[in-house]
């Protein structure tokens, strides 16, 4: 600018004198320089950043933040606190987990995160809650929303029938929505998909994400995270307190963010991992990697010719992920205001909940521990085997969708063999079952199978035991043949049979002649795994809860969420208990006649 002014003055001074060609050129260059300065590209020439001065709060000092000399007013002028809040706001990852302690400020940064896109035309956001309807947002969420958006210049905030914040000058809208749909109901799943499509947004924040039951349900909403405003890369933030049985824990474990003892090392905060989920239905199908290229190679990702011609690469199909685990002290403002009571309150919930909320512990709690210990599993391979004269039995859990259908063969209560198949063809399944029963010499009345789902097509095996998991418990009899009320303690027949089988395992009534190191295909990927390792992991199916004062076993879907696969081996094993709580009269063995018997009978007639 100084050069331009000097040249301009020189030109004026020489205006009425002979102007040489040199002066004309200098004047022309000066004008070009001026135009460049006036219309400079803000993306290429950095602007001056505001000067920020901070003093973090302590127990005795509320601290302050000054921006270009202006001191922010408490609870009026808002800025992310240093630590988890500031790091989350600065991250460009597609998916961000905010876990760890309660009171660490996770919800506040989730709400503030939307503000990063304000001023960009058509920028939209959704705050996802687990409430029953859009207007049913917790009082604390309403209070935080009013504090952040209520005093925002140009914002029209509505909280009467669902929280909505609007900035009409940019067509910016933030809405609070619910996702209270049952993903296991086909009708509600279709309703949920339509609901997600109607709420496609540039920015999505899940508050208390552990309320989203399955990865499949979350992944569908995540697929609607799209942005055409240019404000930011599509971003989804999920806040939650640790829950051992939830898919969020399984995600962190598989991505390498948790130690073997289920603790979260602080050095993993902000570490970026890349992932690809092709079908989006199951945690087990997610591919993780340290780089996009690594994920592309592992997943075998390809793109169409049209996408390639547009300039896309397979790496563009990969998403980025990071996690920030908060601690109570991250929210220094709250600790100062409450004089430490916000941290002390976490200790008041008891050791179990306190470990999750205060320490960010993702492991099983006392209520989630199984009585089927590793020692119990080891003992079945050394327990006395049943008498060789005992009858043979077969138990079967029918699976579909690429999972293994497994049949176990028993001699009394001793496990002696296994057969498996992968098939969704009912005719082929029936033929295979008949072949296996004939091969092992199992009478039809000694065959128990899961008759739900694909098991429905085995209805011709009417002389066997068809078990539907949601059936009522069956009445048991004592050693004297008297009816008991034991069955009334269980939620359904599945819980009753699993409890009986658990007791048989612990008492040493179950034995096994199969070598513990026998390799069997395991999980949907059919990975060859030692038998004892399969049992060691699937023993965690035996975890209980109370439902209407009745004992209920952990569901298969809960197990799949935690471990990423269906417990097909154990689900076929516990069906043997059906033969040990049966109250119906046992049938006599059918007398077998030889050709000589028929000949003798004919001659004596």
C-alpha positions in Angstrom: 0.0 0.0 0.0 2.9 2.4 0.8 4.4 1.7 -2.6 1.1 2.4 -4.3 0.7 5.8 -2.5 4.2 6.8 -3.4 3.7 6.0 -7.1 0.4 7.7 -7.1 1.9 10.9 -5.7 4.7 10.7 -8.2 2.3 10.4 -11.0 0.3 13.5 -9.9 3.6 15.5 -9.5 4.5 14.6 -13.1 1.0 15.1 -14.4 1.6 18.2 -16.4 5.1 17.4 -17.4 6.4 15.0 -19.9 5.4 11.5 -18.8 7.8 8.9 -19.8 6.9 5.3 -20.6 8.6 4.2 -17.4 6.2 6.2 -15.3 3.2 4.8 -17.2 4.4 1.3 -16.5 5.0 2.0 -12.8 1.5 3.4 -12.5 0.0 0.3 -14.2 1.9 -2.0 -11.9 0.7 0.0 -8.9 -2.9 -0.5 -9.8 -2.4 -4.2 -10.3 -0.8 -4.4 -6.8 -3.8 -2.5 -5.4 -6.3 -4.8 -7.0 -4.5 -7.8 -5.6 -4.5 -6.4 -2.1 -8.2 -5.3 -2.4 -9.5 -8.7 -3.7 -7.0 -11.0 -2.0 -8.1 -14.7 -1.5 -8.7 -15.2 2.3 -7.9 -18.9 1.8 -4.4 -18.2 0.6 -3.5 -15.2 2.7 -3.9 -16.0 6.4 -6.0 -13.5 8.4 -4.8 -12.3 11.8 -6.0 -14.6 14.5 -7.5 -13.0 17.6 -5.3 -12.8 20.6 -6.6 -15.1 23.3 -5.5 -15.0 26.9 -6.7 -17.7 29.3 -6.5 -18.4 33.0 -8.0 -21.7 33.8 -10.3 -22.0 36.8 -9.1 -23.5 40.1 -10.9 -24.2 43.3 -10.1 -20.6 44.5 -10.2 -18.7 41.2 -12.9 -18.8 38.5 -10.4 -17.9 35.8 -11.1 -15.9 32.7 -10.8 -15.8 28.9 -9.9 -12.6 27.0 -10.2 -12.3 23.2 -8.5 -9.3 21.7 -8.7 -7.6 25.1 -12.4 -8.3 25.6 -13.0 -10.5 28.8 -15.8 -13.0 28.2 -18.7 -12.7 30.6 -19.4 -15.8 32.7 -22.4 -17.9 31.4 -23.0 -15.3 28.6 -20.1 -15.4 26.2 -19.2 -19.1 25.6 -16.1 -20.8 24.4 -14.9 -24.4 24.6 -12.8 -25.2 27.6 -9.2 -26.4 27.1 -8.9 -30.1 26.9 -11.6 -32.4 25.6 -14.0 -29.7 24.5 -11.4 -27.7 22.6 -9.9 -30.8 21.0 -13.3 -32.1 19.9 -14.2 -28.7 18.3 -10.9 -28.7 16.4 -11.1 -32.3 15.1 -12.2 -32.9 11.5 -12.9 -36.6 12.0 -16.2 -38.0 10.5 -17.0 -39.8 13.8 -16.0 -38.7 17.3 -16.7 -40.6 20.5 -16.9 -38.5 23.8 -16.7 -41.0 26.6 -15.5 -41.3 30.1 -16.7 -39.4 33.1 -20.1 -37.8 33.8 -19.9 -34.0 34.4 -16.9 -33.7 32.0 -18.8 -31.4 29.6 -19.6 -33.8 26.8 -23.2 -32.6 26.2 -22.1 -29.0 26.2 -19.5 -29.5 23.5 -21.9 -31.6 21.5 -24.4 -28.6 21.4 -21.6 -26.1 20.8 -20.2 -28.1 17.9 -23.1 -27.0 15.6 -22.0 -23.4 15.9 -18.9 -24.0 13.8 -21.1 -24.1 10.7 -23.2 -21.0 11.3 -23.1 -18.5 8.5 -22.7 -21.1 5.8 -25.8 -21.2 3.6 -28.1 -24.3 4.2 -26.0 -25.7 7.1 -28.2 -28.1 9.1 -27.8 -30.1 12.3 -29.6 -32.7 14.4 -29.3 -33.4 18.1 -30.4 -37.0 18.6 -32.0 -38.0 21.9 -33.4 -41.3 23.2 -36.7 -39.8 24.4 -40.2 -41.0 23.4 -41.0 -38.0 21.2 -39.4 -34.9 19.8 -40.6 -32.6 22.5 -39.5 -34.9 25.3 -36.0 -33.5 25.9 -34.5 -33.6 29.4 -34.6 -30.4 31.4 -30.7 -30.2 31.5 -30.6 -30.4 27.7 -33.2 -27.7 27.4 -31.3 -25.5 29.9 -28.0 -26.0 28.0 -29.7 -25.3 24.6 -31.2 -22.1 25.9 -27.9 -21.0 27.3 -26.0 -21.6 24.1 -28.6 -20.7 21.5 -31.1 -18.5 23.4 -28.9 -15.4 23.5 -27.3 -16.0 20.1 -27.6 -13.0 17.7 -30.2 -13.6 15.1 -31.4 -17.0 16.5 -35.0 -17.9 16.8 -35.2 -20.6 19.5 -38.3 -22.7 20.1 -38.5 -25.0 23.1 -42.3 -25.5 23.5 -42.9 -28.4 21.1 -39.4 -29.8 20.4 -36.3 -27.7 20.5 -35.5 -25.9 17.3 -32.9 -23.2 16.7 -33.1 -21.2 13.4 -31.0 -18.6 11.7 -33.2 -17.5 8.7 -30.6 -15.2 7.2 -28.5 -18.3 6.3 -31.2 -21.0 6.3 -29.4 -22.6 9.2 -31.5 -25.0 11.3 -30.8 -27.2 14.3 -33.5 -29.6 15.5 -33.7 -32.0 18.4 -35.1 -35.4 17.2 -35.7 -38.8 18.8 -34.8 -42.3 17.5 -37.1 -44.3 19.7 -37.8 -47.1 17.2 -37.6 -50.8 17.7 -34.9 -52.0 15.2 -36.1 -55.6 15.7 -39.6 -54.9 14.4 -39.8 -54.9 10.6 -42.5 -52.3 10.6 -40.7 -49.9 13.0 -37.4 -50.4 11.1 -39.0 -49.1 7.9 -40.4 -46.2 9.9 -37.0 -45.5 11.4 -35.3 -45.5 7.9 -37.9 -43.0 6.7 -37.3 -40.9 9.8 -33.5 -40.9 9.2 -34.0 -39.9 5.6 -36.1 -36.9 6.6 -33.4 -35.8 9.0 -30.3 -35.8 6.8 -27.9 -33.2 8.3 -24.5 -31.7 8.0 -23.8 -32.2 11.8 -25.3 -34.9 14.0 -24.8 -35.2 17.8 -26.0 -38.3 19.7 -26.6 -37.5 23.3 -26.3 -40.6 25.5 -25.6 -42.8 22.5 -25.8 -46.0 24.6 -29.6 -45.6 24.2 -29.1 -46.7 20.5 -29.4 -50.4 20.9 -27.5 -51.7 17.9 -24.7 -50.7 15.5 -27.1 -51.3 12.6 -29.5 -48.7 14.0 -26.7 -46.1 14.6 -25.0 -46.8 11.2 -28.2 -46.0 9.3 -28.5 -42.6 10.9 -24.7 -42.1 10.4 -25.2 -42.7 6.7 -27.5 -39.6 6.6 -24.6 -37.3 7.8 -24.1 -35.3 4.6 -23.2 -31.7 4.0 -23.6 -29.5 1.0 -22.9 -26.2 2.7 -19.1 -26.4 2.7 -19.0 -25.6 6.4 -17.2 -28.8 7.5 -16.6 -32.4 6.6 -19.6 -34.5 7.6 -19.3 -34.9 11.4 -21.1 -37.1 13.9 -20.4 -36.8 17.6 -21.5 -39.4 20.2 -21.4 -38.8 23.9 -21.9 -41.6 26.4 -20.9 -43.1 29.7 -19.2 -46.5 29.5 -21.5 -49.5 29.2 -19.6 -52.8 28.9 -22.4 -54.6 27.0 -23.0 -51.9 24.4 -21.7 -51.7 20.8 -19.7 -48.6 21.6 -17.4 -50.6 23.9 -17.1 -53.3 21.2 -16.2 -50.6 18.6 -13.5 -49.1 20.9 -12.1 -52.6 21.7 -11.9 -53.7 18.1 -10.4 -50.3 17.0 -7.6 -50.8 19.6 -8.5 -48.0 22.0 -9.0 -50.2 25.1 -6.5 -52.2 27.2 -7.0 -55.8 28.1 -8.3 -54.7 31.5 -11.0 -52.6 29.8 -9.3 -49.3 30.7 -8.8 -46.4 28.3 -5.2 -45.1 28.1 -5.0 -41.3 28.0 -2.5 -41.4 25.1 -5.3 -42.7 22.8 -7.1 -39.3 23.1 -7.3 -37.8 19.7 -5.6 -40.7 17.9 -7.1 -41.0 14.5 -8.2 -44.4 13.1 -9.8 -45.2 9.8 -12.7 -47.6 9.2 -15.0 -49.0 6.6 -18.3 -50.7 7.2 -19.6 -52.2 4.0 -23.0 -53.7 5.0 -23.4 -51.6 8.2 -25.3 -54.4 9.9 -22.7 -55.8 12.3 -19.7 -54.6 14.3 -17.9 -57.8 13.2 -17.9 -56.5 9.6 -16.1 -53.3 10.3 -12.5 -53.0 8.9 -10.1 -50.8 10.9 -6.7 -49.4 9.9 -4.1 -46.8 10.8 -4.3 -45.3 7.3 -6.9 -45.1 4.6 -4.8 -47.1 2.2 -4.5 -49.9 4.8 -8.3 -50.1 5.1 -8.7 -50.1 1.3 -6.4 -53.0 1.0 -8.0 -55.0 3.9 -11.5 -54.4 2.7 -10.8 -54.7 -1.0 -12.7 -51.4 -1.7 -13.3 -50.5 -5.3 -15.2 -47.7 -7.0 -17.1 -47.4 -10.3 -15.6 -46.0 -13.5 -17.9 -43.0 -13.2 -16.7 -42.2 -9.7 -13.1 -42.7 -10.9 -13.6 -40.4 -13.9 -15.0 -37.8 -11.5 -11.7 -37.9 -9.6 -12.6 -40.1 -6.7 -10.3 -42.7 -5.2 -11.1 -45.8 -3.1 -9.6 -44.0 -0.1 -12.5 -41.6 -0.3 -14.8 -44.4 0.8 -13.0 -44.7 4.1 -14.2 -42.8 7.2 -12.1 -41.3 10.0 -12.7 -41.8 13.7 -11.3 -40.6 17.0 -12.1 -40.6 20.7 -11.7 -38.2 23.6 -12.2 -39.7 27.0 -13.1 -37.0 29.5 -12.5 -36.8 33.3 -14.4 -34.8 35.8 -11.6 -32.2 36.1 -11.9 -31.4 32.4 -15.0 -29.3 33.3 -13.0 -26.9 35.5 -15.7 -24.2 35.4 -18.2 -26.7 37.0 -15.7 -27.9 39.6 -15.0 -24.3 40.6 -18.7 -23.4 40.8 -19.6 -26.5 42.8 -16.4 -26.3 44.8 -15.6 -29.9 43.9 -19.0 -31.3 44.7 -19.5 -32.3 41.0 -16.6 -34.8 41.4 -17.6 -35.9 44.9 -21.1 -36.8 43.7 -19.7 -39.4 41.3 -18.3 -41.3 44.3 -21.7 -41.3 45.9 -23.2 -43.7 43.2 -21.1 -46.6 44.6 -18.1 -48.5 43.4 -19.6 -50.1 40.3 -21.2 -47.0 38.7 -18.4 -44.8 40.1 -15.8 -46.8 38.2 -17.7 -46.2 34.9 -18.6 -42.5 35.5 -15.5 -41.3 37.3 -12.7 -43.5 35.9 -14.0 -44.3 32.4 -13.9 -48.1 33.1 -15.4 -50.1 30.2 -15.2 -53.6 31.8 -17.9 -55.8 33.2 -19.4 -54.9 36.6 -20.3 -57.2 39.4 -23.8 -57.6 38.1 -22.4 -58.6 34.7 -20.1 -61.4 35.8 -20.8 -64.9 34.8 -20.6 -67.8 37.3 -19.4 -70.0 34.5 -15.7 -69.3 35.2 -12.8 -70.5 33.1 -12.2 -73.3 35.6 -15.8 -74.5 35.1 -15.1 -74.8 31.3 -11.8 -76.6 31.9 -13.5 -79.1 34.2 -15.9 -80.4 31.5 -12.8 -82.0 29.7 -11.8 -83.8 32.9 -15.2 -84.7 34.4 -16.2 -88.4 34.4 -17.9 -89.4 31.2 -21.3 -90.9 31.1 -22.0 -94.6 30.8 -21.6 -96.0 27.3 -25.0 -97.6 27.6 -26.8 -94.2 27.9 -29.0 -93.0 25.2 -27.8 -90.5 22.5 -29.1 -87.0 22.1 -28.8 -84.2 19.6 -29.2 -80.5 20.2 -29.5 -77.9 17.3 -29.6 -74.2 17.0 -30.8 -73.2 13.5 -29.0 -70.1 12.1 -29.4 -68.1 8.9 -27.8 -65.3 7.1 -24.4 -66.9 6.7 -24.0 -68.0 10.4 -23.2 -71.6 11.3 -26.0 -74.0 12.1 -24.5 -76.3 14.7 -25.7 -79.7 16.0 -24.1 -81.3 19.1 -24.2 -85.0 19.7 -24.5 -86.3 23.3 -24.2 -89.6 25.1 -26.2 -88.9 28.2 -24.6 -85.6 29.4 -21.3 -86.2 27.7 -20.5 -84.3 24.5 -19.2 -86.6 21.9 -19.5 -85.0 18.4 -20.4 -82.0 16.3 -21.9 -81.4 12.9 -22.3 -78.0 11.2 -23.7 -76.5 8.0 -24.3 -73.0 6.5 -27.5 -73.0 4.6 -30.7 -70.9 4.2 -32.4 -73.6 2.2 -35.2 -75.4 4.3 -35.2 -78.5 2.2 -31.4 -78.9 2.4 -31.5 -78.2 6.1 -34.1 -81.0 6.7 -32.0 -83.5 4.7 -28.9 -82.6 6.6 -30.7 -83.0 10.0 -32.0 -86.4 9.0 -28.5 -87.5 7.8 -26.9 -86.4 11.1 -29.5 -88.1 13.3 -29.1 -91.4 11.3 -25.3 -91.1 11.3 -25.1 -90.8 15.1 -28.0 -93.1 15.9 -30.1 -90.5 17.7 -33.8 -91.3 18.2 -36.2 -88.6 17.1 -37.6 -88.2 20.6 -34.0 -87.3 21.8 -33.7 -84.4 19.4 -34.1 -80.8 20.8 -33.9 -77.8 18.4 -34.6 -74.1 18.3 -37.9 -73.8 16.4 -37.8 -70.0 16.0 -36.8 -68.4 12.7 -35.4 -71.0 10.3 -36.1 -73.7 12.8 -39.8 -73.4 11.9 -39.1 -75.4 8.8 -38.2 -78.4 11.0 -41.8 -78.8 12.0 -41.9 -82.4 10.6 -39.7 -83.4 13.5 -42.8 -83.3 15.7 -41.6 -86.2 17.9 -38.6 -84.1 19.0 -38.4 -81.1 21.4 -39.2 -77.9 19.5 -38.1 -74.9 21.7 -39.1 -71.4 20.9 -37.1 -68.9 23.1 -40.1 -66.8 24.1 -42.2 -69.8 25.2 -43.4 -69.9 28.8 -41.2 -71.9 31.2 -42.3 -75.5 31.6 -43.3 -76.9 35.0 -40.7 -79.1 36.7 -41.1 -82.0 38.9 -39.1 -83.0 42.0 -37.4 -86.4 42.6 -40.8 -87.7 44.0 -42.7 -86.8 40.9 -44.4 -83.8 42.5 -45.0 -80.6 40.5 -43.0 -77.6 41.6 -43.2 -73.8 41.2 -39.5 -73.4 40.1 -40.6 -72.4 36.6 -42.3 -69.3 37.9 -38.9 -67.8 38.7 -37.9 -67.5 35.0 -38.9 -65.0 32.4 -39.1 -67.5 29.5 -38.1 -71.1 28.7 -34.8 -69.9 27.3 -33.8 -68.4 30.7 -35.1 -71.6 32.4 -33.0 -73.9 30.2 -29.9 -71.8 30.4 -30.1 -71.6 34.2 -30.5 -75.4 34.4 -27.5 -75.9 32.0 -25.4 -73.4 34.0 -26.1 -75.4 37.2 -25.2 -78.6 35.4 -21.9 -77.1 34.3 -21.0 -75.7 37.7 -22.0 -79.1 39.4 -19.7 -81.0 37.0 -22.6 -82.9 35.4 -21.5 -82.0 31.9 -18.5 -83.8 30.4 -16.8 -83.8 27.0 -14.9 -86.4 25.0 -14.0 -83.9 22.3 -10.4 -82.6 22.6 -10.3 -79.0 23.9 -7.9 -78.2 21.0 -10.1 -79.4 18.3 -10.4 -76.7 15.6 -13.9 -75.6 14.6 -15.0 -72.8 12.3 -16.0 -69.9 14.4 -18.0 -66.6 13.8 -19.4 -65.6 10.5 -15.8 -65.4 9.1 -15.4 -69.2 9.8 -12.1 -68.7 11.6 -10.7 -72.0 12.8 -10.6 -71.7 16.6 -9.8 -74.2 19.4 -13.0 -75.6 20.9 -12.0 -74.5 24.5 -11.4 -70.9 23.3 -14.9 -70.8 21.8 -16.4 -72.0 25.1 -14.3 -69.6 27.1 -15.7 -66.6 25.2 -19.3 -67.8 24.8 -19.6 -68.7 28.5 -20.3 -64.9 28.9 -23.8 -65.7 27.5 -24.7 -66.7 31.1 -25.3 -63.3 32.5 -28.6 -62.5 34.2 -31.0 -59.6 34.9 -34.3 -59.2 36.6 -37.4 -58.5 34.5 -40.7 -58.2 36.3 -39.1 -59.9 39.3 -38.2 -62.9 37.1 -34.8 -64.1 36.1 -33.9 -63.3 32.5 -30.8 -64.5 30.6 -28.8 -62.1 28.4 -30.2 -62.0 24.9 -28.4 -63.2 21.8 -28.4 -59.7 20.5 -26.8 -58.3 23.6 -24.0 -60.9 23.1 -23.7 -60.0 19.4 -23.4 -56.3 20.2 -20.6 -57.0 22.7 -18.6 -59.6 20.8 -19.6 -59.0 17.2 -20.9 -62.5 16.4 -23.7 -64.9 17.3 -23.0 -67.4 20.1 -24.1 -70.3 18.0 -22.0 -73.0 19.8 -23.4 -72.3 23.2 -26.9 -71.7 22.0 -26.9 -75.3 20.7 -25.3 -76.7 23.9 -27.8 -75.4 26.5 -30.7 -77.1 24.8 -29.6 -80.4 26.4 -31.1 -79.1 29.6 -34.6 -79.6 28.0 -34.2 -83.3 28.7 -33.6 -82.7 32.4 -36.6 -80.6 33.3 -39.1 -82.5 31.2 -42.3 -83.6 33.0 -43.9 -85.7 30.3 -43.8 -89.5 30.5 -40.7 -91.0 28.8 -41.5 -93.3 25.9 -40.3 -96.9 26.0 -37.7 -97.8 23.4 -39.4 -99.2 20.3 -38.9 -103.0 20.0 -37.0 -103.8 16.8 -38.0 -107.0 15.0 -35.8 -109.0 12.7 -36.9 -110.9 9.6 -36.7 -114.2 11.6 -39.2 -112.8 14.1 -41.7 -112.1 11.3 -41.1 -115.6 9.9 -41.8 -117.2 13.3 -44.9 -115.2 13.9 -46.3 -116.1 10.5 -45.7 -119.9 11.0 -47.3 -119.7 14.5 -50.4 -118.0 13.2 
